């Protein structure tokens, strides 16, 4: 992941008005968060796939896959990471997210 900030790994209740404040419209804020979360998820998937490529082999049997502890640890690491939506919200709330409306220069 990009930075090692303190992002909660579980959901927390947020005031909708606070999320709508930067854009003036809750729907615009949700679209921004949705698009950023998709970017984060795609980057994490690409990174995980790249790391797991090392373990892929033509002759892997099911027993070898289950016994590969390094692969399991890598997968568990990514499972423990904050969800992309939570990362996007944290970036949005801290002002780290750059966005602009279509048609703006």
ABEGO torsion letter per residue (X at the ends): XABBBBBBABBBBBBAAAAAAAAGBAAAAAAAAAAAAAAAAAAAAAAAAAAAAAABBAABBAAAAAABAAAAAAAAAAAABBBAAAAAAAAAAAGABBBBBBGBX
